[in-house]
């Protein structure tokens, strides 16, 4: 009798292990249908694309800001140089 129970438990465990559980909540694709697999893959693909687009947009924004900052620096450098040139011209005129 003891062996019959042990054999039944072993048989049930092996059936569960070999057949698996298709409706498991921890499974990546719980119902294993092609539609669900496609839907989950599409969501992941779309999320990856959106993340990539956000990264590209942030790089473009950073480049625009860097370009604008460089333009401002060049403008101020030109104004400073113009001021220095005018000061040198006045000093030269006063020396002459």
Secondary structure, DSSP 4 states (H G I P E B T S, - for coil): -HHHHHHHHHHHHHHHHHH--TT-TTSSSTT--HHHHHHHHHHHHHHHHHHHHHHHHHHHHHHHHHHHHHHHHHHHHHHHHHHHHHHHHHHHHHH-
